[in-house]
């Protein structure tokens, strides 16, 4: 299975299942820290992607 093959609804479902599974044995504080961590990872991935696209589009020779 490749994430790019999934529909938006399937990605939402997968993320929900993943979140619920992870949170089962964690405290509220641990869940909050993990949530912040994954948000930071997502922000960094978006930045890497945006920068890569920008460089690709501006350096066409």
PDB file with one MODEL, atoms N, CA, C and O in Angstrom:
MODEL        1
ATOM      1  N   UNK A   1       0.846  -1.181   0.000  1.00  0.00           N
ATOM      2  CA  UNK A   1       0.000   0.000   0.000  1.00  0.00           C
ATOM      3  C   UNK A   1       0.889   1.241   0.000  1.00  0.00           C
ATOM      4  O   UNK A   1       1.859   1.325   0.753  1.00  0.00           O
ATOM      5  N   UNK A   2       0.551   2.178  -0.835  1.00  0.00           N
ATOM      6  CA  UNK A   2       1.272   3.439  -0.925  1.00  0.00           C
ATOM      7  C   UNK A   2       0.301   4.565  -0.528  1.00  0.00           C
ATOM      8  O   UNK A   2      -0.855   4.568  -0.949  1.00  0.00           O
ATOM      9  N   UNK A   3       0.775   5.508   0.277  1.00  0.00           N
ATOM     10  CA  UNK A   3      -0.106   6.583   0.735  1.00  0.00           C
ATOM     11  C   UNK A   3      -0.695   7.388  -0.409  1.00  0.00           C
ATOM     12  O   UNK A   3      -1.798   7.920  -0.286  1.00  0.00           O
ATOM     13  N   UNK A   4       0.022   7.486  -1.520  1.00  0.00           N
ATOM     14  CA  UNK A   4      -0.485   8.262  -2.654  1.00  0.00           C
ATOM     15  C   UNK A   4      -1.632   7.558  -3.370  1.00  0.00           C
ATOM     16  O   UNK A   4      -2.326   8.172  -4.181  1.00  0.00           O
ATOM     17  N   UNK A   5      -1.834   6.284  -3.080  1.00  0.00           N
ATOM     18  CA  UNK A   5      -2.936   5.536  -3.688  1.00  0.00           C
ATOM     19  C   UNK A   5      -4.240   5.680  -2.908  1.00  0.00           C
ATOM     20  O   UNK A   5      -5.298   5.268  -3.384  1.00  0.00           O
ATOM     21  N   UNK A   6      -4.170   6.259  -1.718  1.00  0.00           N
ATOM     22  CA  UNK A   6      -5.352   6.369  -0.871  1.00  0.00           C
ATOM     23  C   UNK A   6      -6.129   7.655  -1.165  1.00  0.00           C
ATOM     24  O   UNK A   6      -5.555   8.683  -1.524  1.00  0.00           O
ATOM     25  N   UNK A   7      -7.439   7.564  -1.001  1.00  0.00           N
ATOM     26  CA  UNK A   7      -8.283   8.762  -1.162  1.00  0.00           C
ATOM     27  C   UNK A   7      -8.162   9.621   0.087  1.00  0.00           C
ATOM     28  O   UNK A   7      -7.605   9.189   1.096  1.00  0.00           O
ATOM     29  N   UNK A   8      -8.680  10.825   0.015  1.00  0.00           N
ATOM     30  CA  UNK A   8      -8.668  11.716   1.171  1.00  0.00           C
ATOM     31  C   UNK A   8      -9.382  11.111   2.370  1.00  0.00           C
ATOM     32  O   UNK A   8      -8.901  11.206   3.499  1.00  0.00           O
ATOM     33  N   UNK A   9     -10.532  10.488   2.124  1.00  0.00           N
ATOM     34  CA  UNK A   9     -11.296   9.853   3.209  1.00  0.00           C
ATOM     35  C   UNK A   9     -10.514   8.698   3.828  1.00  0.00           C
ATOM     36  O   UNK A   9     -10.545   8.501   5.043  1.00  0.00           O
ATOM     37  N   UNK A  10      -9.821   7.947   2.999  1.00  0.00           N
ATOM     38  CA  UNK A  10      -9.022   6.831   3.508  1.00  0.00           C
ATOM     39  C   UNK A  10      -7.843   7.336   4.342  1.00  0.00           C
ATOM     40  O   UNK A  10      -7.499   6.734   5.360  1.00  0.00           O
ATOM     41  N   UNK A  11      -7.228   8.433   3.915  1.00  0.00           N
ATOM     42  CA  UNK A  11      -6.129   9.012   4.687  1.00  0.00           C
ATOM     43  C   UNK A  11      -6.619   9.517   6.044  1.00  0.00           C
ATOM     44  O   UNK A  11      -5.940   9.341   7.056  1.00  0.00           O
ATOM     45  N   UNK A  12      -7.792  10.141   6.065  1.00  0.00           N
ATOM     46  CA  UNK A  12      -8.372  10.611   7.325  1.00  0.00           C
ATOM     47  C   UNK A  12      -8.654   9.436   8.246  1.00  0.00           C
ATOM     48  O   UNK A  12      -8.361   9.495   9.440  1.00  0.00           O
ATOM     49  N   UNK A  13      -9.218   8.374   7.698  1.00  0.00           N
ATOM     50  CA  UNK A  13      -9.509   7.179   8.496  1.00  0.00           C
ATOM     51  C   UNK A  13      -8.237   6.565   9.049  1.00  0.00           C
ATOM     52  O   UNK A  13      -8.186   6.192  10.221  1.00  0.00           O
ATOM     53  N   UNK A  14      -7.218   6.457   8.226  1.00  0.00           N
ATOM     54  CA  UNK A  14      -5.940   5.896   8.654  1.00  0.00           C
ATOM     55  C   UNK A  14      -5.322   6.744   9.766  1.00  0.00           C
ATOM     56  O   UNK A  14      -4.825   6.205  10.755  1.00  0.00           O
ATOM     57  N   UNK A  15      -5.353   8.059   9.610  1.00  0.00           N
ATOM     58  CA  UNK A  15      -4.809   8.954  10.639  1.00  0.00           C
ATOM     59  C   UNK A  15      -5.584   8.819  11.948  1.00  0.00           C
ATOM     60  O   UNK A  15      -4.990   8.831  13.027  1.00  0.00           O
ATOM     61  N   UNK A  16      -6.901   8.691  11.857  1.00  0.00           N
ATOM     62  CA  UNK A  16      -7.717   8.538  13.061  1.00  0.00           C
ATOM     63  C   UNK A  16      -7.413   7.237  13.789  1.00  0.00           C
ATOM     64  O   UNK A  16      -7.254   7.219  15.009  1.00  0.00           O
ATOM     65  N   UNK A  17      -7.334   6.153  13.029  1.00  0.00           N
ATOM     66  CA  UNK A  17      -7.011   4.850  13.630  1.00  0.00           C
ATOM     67  C   UNK A  17      -5.642   4.891  14.283  1.00  0.00           C
ATOM     68  O   UNK A  17      -5.463   4.396  15.395  1.00  0.00           O
ATOM     69  N   UNK A  18      -4.678   5.480  13.591  1.00  0.00           N
ATOM     70  CA  UNK A  18      -3.317   5.610  14.101  1.00  0.00           C
ATOM     71  C   UNK A  18      -3.318   6.404  15.410  1.00  0.00           C
ATOM     72  O   UNK A  18      -2.689   5.994  16.386  1.00  0.00           O
ATOM     73  N   UNK A  19      -4.016   7.525  15.430  1.00  0.00           N
ATOM     74  CA  UNK A  19      -4.064   8.380  16.621  1.00  0.00           C
ATOM     75  C   UNK A  19      -4.703   7.668  17.805  1.00  0.00           C
ATOM     76  O   UNK A  19      -4.180   7.714  18.919  1.00  0.00           O
ATOM     77  N   UNK A  20      -5.821   7.018  17.566  1.00  0.00           N
ATOM     78  CA  UNK A  20      -6.526   6.314  18.639  1.00  0.00           C
ATOM     79  C   UNK A  20      -5.665   5.187  19.193  1.00  0.00           C
ATOM     80  O   UNK A  20      -5.605   4.986  20.406  1.00  0.00           O
ATOM     81  N   UNK A  21      -5.005   4.461  18.316  1.00  0.00           N
ATOM     82  CA  UNK A  21      -4.156   3.352  18.740  1.00  0.00           C
ATOM     83  C   UNK A  21      -2.989   3.843  19.588  1.00  0.00           C
ATOM     84  O   UNK A  21      -2.686   3.256  20.626  1.00  0.00           O
ATOM     85  N   UNK A  22      -2.341   4.901  19.157  1.00  0.00           N
ATOM     86  CA  UNK A  22      -1.207   5.443  19.907  1.00  0.00           C
ATOM     87  C   UNK A  22      -1.653   5.962  21.271  1.00  0.00           C
ATOM     88  O   UNK A  22      -0.967   5.742  22.268  1.00  0.00           O
ATOM     89  N   UNK A  23      -2.781   6.640  21.326  1.00  0.00           N
ATOM     90  CA  UNK A  23      -3.218   7.325  22.544  1.00  0.00           C
ATOM     91  C   UNK A  23      -3.729   6.385  23.635  1.00  0.00           C
ATOM     92  O   UNK A  23      -3.848   6.799  24.788  1.00  0.00           O
ATOM     93  N   UNK A  24      -4.030   5.151  23.303  1.00  0.00           N
ATOM     94  CA  UNK A  24      -4.668   4.240  24.260  1.00  0.00           C
ATOM     95  C   UNK A  24      -3.935   4.132  25.590  1.00  0.00           C
ATOM     96  O   UNK A  24      -4.586   4.145  26.635  1.00  0.00           O
ATOM     97  N   UNK A  25      -2.641   4.028  25.596  1.00  0.00           N
ATOM     98  CA  UNK A  25      -1.896   3.783  26.835  1.00  0.00           C
ATOM     99  C   UNK A  25      -1.042   4.971  27.270  1.00  0.00           C
ATOM    100  O   UNK A  25      -0.054   4.802  27.985  1.00  0.00           O
ATOM    101  N   UNK A  26      -1.424   6.166  26.840  1.00  0.00           N
ATOM    102  CA  UNK A  26      -0.653   7.356  27.182  1.00  0.00           C
ATOM    103  C   UNK A  26      -1.452   8.290  28.080  1.00  0.00           C
ATOM    104  O   UNK A  26      -2.683   8.286  28.071  1.00  0.00           O
ATOM    105  N   UNK A  27      -0.734   9.082  28.849  1.00  0.00           N
ATOM    106  CA  UNK A  27      -1.391  10.110  29.663  1.00  0.00           C
ATOM    107  C   UNK A  27      -1.763  11.291  28.761  1.00  0.00           C
ATOM    108  O   UNK A  27      -1.308  11.390  27.621  1.00  0.00           O
ATOM    109  N   UNK A  28      -2.593  12.174  29.294  1.00  0.00           N
ATOM    110  CA  UNK A  28      -2.980  13.366  28.529  1.00  0.00           C
ATOM    111  C   UNK A  28      -1.757  14.205  28.175  1.00  0.00           C
ATOM    112  O   UNK A  28      -1.681  14.759  27.078  1.00  0.00           O
ATOM    113  N   UNK A  29      -0.803  14.301  29.096  1.00  0.00           N
ATOM    114  CA  UNK A  29       0.413  15.069  28.842  1.00  0.00           C
ATOM    115  C   UNK A  29       1.222  14.431  27.712  1.00  0.00           C
ATOM    116  O   UNK A  29       1.717  15.135  26.832  1.00  0.00           O
ATOM    117  N   UNK A  30       1.358  13.115  27.732  1.00  0.00           N
ATOM    118  CA  UNK A  30       2.101  12.420  26.674  1.00  0.00           C
ATOM    119  C   UNK A  30       1.421  12.563  25.322  1.00  0.00           C
ATOM    120  O   UNK A  30       2.085  12.734  24.300  1.00  0.00           O
ATOM    121  N   UNK A  31       0.098  12.492  25.319  1.00  0.00           N
ATOM    122  CA  UNK A  31      -0.657  12.668  24.073  1.00  0.00           C
ATOM    123  C   UNK A  31      -0.433  14.077  23.520  1.00  0.00           C
ATOM    124  O   UNK A  31      -0.250  14.254  22.316  1.00  0.00           O
ATOM    125  N   UNK A  32      -0.447  15.071  24.403  1.00  0.00           N
ATOM    126  CA  UNK A  32      -0.233  16.454  23.982  1.00  0.00           C
ATOM    127  C   UNK A  32       1.163  16.643  23.396  1.00  0.00           C
ATOM    128  O   UNK A  32       1.324  17.289  22.361  1.00  0.00           O
ATOM    129  N   UNK A  33       2.165  16.082  24.055  1.00  0.00           N
ATOM    130  CA  UNK A  33       3.538  16.200  23.558  1.00  0.00           C
ATOM    131  C   UNK A  33       3.682  15.525  22.197  1.00  0.00           C
ATOM    132  O   UNK A  33       4.291  16.086  21.286  1.00  0.00           O
ATOM    133  N   UNK A  34       3.123  14.322  22.056  1.00  0.00           N
ATOM    134  CA  UNK A  34       3.187  13.628  20.759  1.00  0.00           C
ATOM    135  C   UNK A  34       2.460  14.409  19.679  1.00  0.00           C
ATOM    136  O   UNK A  34       2.928  14.487  18.543  1.00  0.00           O
ATOM    137  N   UNK A  35       1.312  14.991  20.028  1.00  0.00           N
ATOM    138  CA  UNK A  35       0.570  15.805  19.064  1.00  0.00           C
ATOM    139  C   UNK A  35       1.391  16.989  18.590  1.00  0.00           C
ATOM    140  O   UNK A  35       1.428  17.294  17.398  1.00  0.00           O
ATOM    141  N   UNK A  36       2.048  17.653  19.526  1.00  0.00           N
ATOM    142  CA  UNK A  36       2.917  18.780  19.167  1.00  0.00           C
ATOM    143  C   UNK A  36       4.089  18.314  18.306  1.00  0.00           C
ATOM    144  O   UNK A  36       4.471  18.980  17.344  1.00  0.00           O
ATOM    145  N   UNK A  37       4.648  17.170  18.662  1.00  0.00           N
ATOM    146  CA  UNK A  37       5.771  16.623  17.903  1.00  0.00           C
ATOM    147  C   UNK A  37       5.357  16.328  16.459  1.00  0.00           C
ATOM    148  O   UNK A  37       6.051  16.723  15.521  1.00  0.00           O
ATOM    149  N   UNK A  38       4.233  15.638  16.279  1.00  0.00           N
ATOM    150  CA  UNK A  38       3.786  15.296  14.927  1.00  0.00           C
ATOM    151  C   UNK A  38       3.384  16.542  14.135  1.00  0.00           C
ATOM    152  O   UNK A  38       3.534  16.576  12.913  1.00  0.00           O
ATOM    153  N   UNK A  39       2.876  17.562  14.822  1.00  0.00           N
ATOM    154  CA  UNK A  39       2.589  18.830  14.131  1.00  0.00           C
ATOM    155  C   UNK A  39       3.874  19.458  13.621  1.00  0.00           C
ATOM    156  O   UNK A  39       3.924  19.969  12.503  1.00  0.00           O
ATOM    157  N   UNK A  40       4.918  19.417  14.449  1.00  0.00           N
ATOM    158  CA  UNK A  40       6.214  19.966  14.032  1.00  0.00           C
ATOM    159  C   UNK A  40       6.777  19.173  12.856  1.00  0.00           C
ATOM    160  O   UNK A  40       7.318  19.757  11.917  1.00  0.00           O
ATOM    161  N   UNK A  41       6.654  17.855  12.902  1.00  0.00           N
ATOM    162  CA  UNK A  41       7.119  17.018  11.785  1.00  0.00           C
ATOM    163  C   UNK A  41       6.365  17.404  10.513  1.00  0.00           C
ATOM    164  O   UNK A  41       6.973  17.572   9.456  1.00  0.00           O
ATOM    165  N   UNK A  42       5.044  17.544  10.613  1.00  0.00           N
ATOM    166  CA  UNK A  42       4.237  17.930   9.454  1.00  0.00           C
ATOM    167  C   UNK A  42       4.627  19.289   8.898  1.00  0.00           C
ATOM    168  O   UNK A  42       4.721  19.469   7.683  1.00  0.00           O
ATOM    169  N   UNK A  43       4.855  20.242   9.790  1.00  0.00           N
ATOM    170  CA  UNK A  43       5.284  21.578   9.345  1.00  0.00           C
ATOM    171  C   UNK A  43       6.628  21.513   8.621  1.00  0.00           C
ATOM    172  O   UNK A  43       6.817  22.161   7.592  1.00  0.00           O
ATOM    173  N   UNK A  44       7.550  20.734   9.161  1.00  0.00           N
ATOM    174  CA  UNK A  44       8.868  20.607   8.530  1.00  0.00           C
ATOM    175  C   UNK A  44       8.776  19.909   7.177  1.00  0.00           C
ATOM    176  O   UNK A  44       9.461  20.299   6.232  1.00  0.00           O
ATOM    177  N   UNK A  45       7.943  18.888   7.077  1.00  0.00           N
ATOM    178  CA  UNK A  45       7.763  18.209   5.789  1.00  0.00           C
ATOM    179  C   UNK A  45       7.174  19.162   4.752  1.00  0.00           C
ATOM    180  O   UNK A  45       7.593  19.156   3.594  1.00  0.00           O
ATOM    181  N   UNK A  46       6.211  19.974   5.159  1.00  0.00           N
ATOM    182  CA  UNK A  46       5.623  20.961   4.242  1.00  0.00           C
ATOM    183  C   UNK A  46       6.661  21.973   3.788  1.00  0.00           C
ATOM    184  O   UNK A  46       6.698  22.342   2.614  1.00  0.00           O
ATOM    185  N   UNK A  47       7.503  22.424   4.707  1.00  0.00           N
ATOM    186  CA  UNK A  47       8.552  23.381   4.364  1.00  0.00           C
ATOM    187  C   UNK A  47       9.550  22.773   3.385  1.00  0.00           C
ATOM    188  O   UNK A  47       9.940  23.422   2.414  1.00  0.00           O
ATOM    189  N   UNK A  48       9.959  21.548   3.629  1.00  0.00           N
ATOM    190  CA  UNK A  48      10.891  20.863   2.725  1.00  0.00           C
ATOM    191  C   UNK A  48      10.280  20.737   1.339  1.00  0.00           C
ATOM    192  O   UNK A  48      10.948  20.994   0.337  1.00  0.00           O
ATOM    193  N   UNK A  49       9.023  20.344   1.278  1.00  0.00           N
ATOM    194  CA  UNK A  49       8.347  20.185  -0.004  1.00  0.00           C
ATOM    195  C   UNK A  49       8.211  21.513  -0.736  1.00  0.00           C
ATOM    196  O   UNK A  49       8.477  21.595  -1.935  1.00  0.00           O
ATOM    197  N   UNK A  50       7.797  22.553  -0.015  1.00  0.00           N
ATOM    198  CA  UNK A  50       7.641  23.871  -0.631  1.00  0.00           C
ATOM    199  C   UNK A  50       8.961  24.396  -1.159  1.00  0.00           C
ATOM    200  O   UNK A  50       9.027  24.925  -2.268  1.00  0.00           O
ATOM    201  N   UNK A  51      10.002  24.252  -0.372  1.00  0.00           N
ATOM    202  CA  UNK A  51      11.314  24.741  -0.776  1.00  0.00           C
ATOM    203  C   UNK A  51      11.818  23.964  -1.993  1.00  0.00           C
ATOM    204  O   UNK A  51      12.379  24.551  -2.918  1.00  0.00           O
ATOM    205  N   UNK A  52      11.621  22.674  -1.992  1.00  0.00           N
ATOM    206  CA  UNK A  52      12.060  21.843  -3.115  1.00  0.00           C
ATOM    207  C   UNK A  52      11.328  22.240  -4.396  1.00  0.00           C
ATOM    208  O   UNK A  52      11.939  22.333  -5.461  1.00  0.00           O
ATOM    209  N   UNK A  53      10.028  22.474  -4.293  1.00  0.00           N
ATOM    210  CA  UNK A  53       9.237  22.895  -5.449  1.00  0.00           C
ATOM    211  C   UNK A  53       9.693  24.265  -5.930  1.00  0.00           C
ATOM    212  O   UNK A  53       9.833  24.480  -7.134  1.00  0.00           O
ATOM    213  N   UNK A  54       9.926  25.191  -5.012  1.00  0.00           N
ATOM    214  CA  UNK A  54      10.379  26.542  -5.368  1.00  0.00           C
ATOM    215  C   UNK A  54      11.711  26.470  -6.113  1.00  0.00           C
ATOM    216  O   UNK A  54      11.875  27.093  -7.162  1.00  0.00           O
ATOM    217  N   UNK A  55      12.649  25.718  -5.573  1.00  0.00           N
ATOM    218  CA  UNK A  55      13.968  25.599  -6.213  1.00  0.00           C
ATOM    219  C   UNK A  55      13.836  24.993  -7.601  1.00  0.00           C
ATOM    220  O   UNK A  55      14.471  25.464  -8.545  1.00  0.00           O
ATOM    221  N   UNK A  56      13.029  23.966  -7.735  1.00  0.00           N
ATOM    222  CA  UNK A  56      12.835  23.312  -9.030  1.00  0.00           C
ATOM    223  C   UNK A  56      12.251  24.285 -10.052  1.00  0.00           C
ATOM    224  O   UNK A  56      12.648  24.276 -11.217  1.00  0.00           O
ATOM    225  N   UNK A  57      11.305  25.127  -9.617  1.00  0.00           N
ATOM    226  CA  UNK A  57      10.635  26.053 -10.537  1.00  0.00           C
ATOM    227  C   UNK A  57      11.459  27.296 -10.867  1.00  0.00           C
ATOM    228  O   UNK A  57      11.259  27.904 -11.919  1.00  0.00           O
ATOM    229  N   UNK A  58      12.376  27.680  -9.990  1.00  0.00           N
ATOM    230  CA  UNK A  58      13.144  28.899 -10.237  1.00  0.00           C
ATOM    231  C   UNK A  58      14.496  28.658 -10.858  1.00  0.00           C
ATOM    232  O   UNK A  58      15.133  29.605 -11.318  1.00  0.00           O
ATOM    233  N   UNK A  59      14.948  27.444 -10.887  1.00  0.00           N
ATOM    234  CA  UNK A  59      16.283  27.151 -11.428  1.00  0.00           C
ATOM    235  C   UNK A  59      16.230  26.412 -12.762  1.00  0.00           C
ATOM    236  O   UNK A  59      17.115  25.616 -13.076  1.00  0.00           O
ATOM    237  N   UNK A  60      15.207  26.677 -13.525  1.00  0.00           N
ATOM    238  CA  UNK A  60      15.124  26.073 -14.859  1.00  0.00           C
ATOM    239  C   UNK A  60      16.035  26.828 -15.799  1.00  0.00           C
ATOM    240  O   UNK A  60      15.901  28.039 -15.974  1.00  0.00           O
ATOM    241  N   UNK A  61      16.948  26.116 -16.395  1.00  0.00           N
ATOM    242  CA  UNK A  61      17.907  26.753 -17.310  1.00  0.00           C
ATOM    243  C   UNK A  61      17.648  26.317 -18.724  1.00  0.00           C
ATOM    244  O   UNK A  61      18.350  26.743 -19.641  1.00  0.00           O
TER     245      UNK A  61
ENDMDL
END
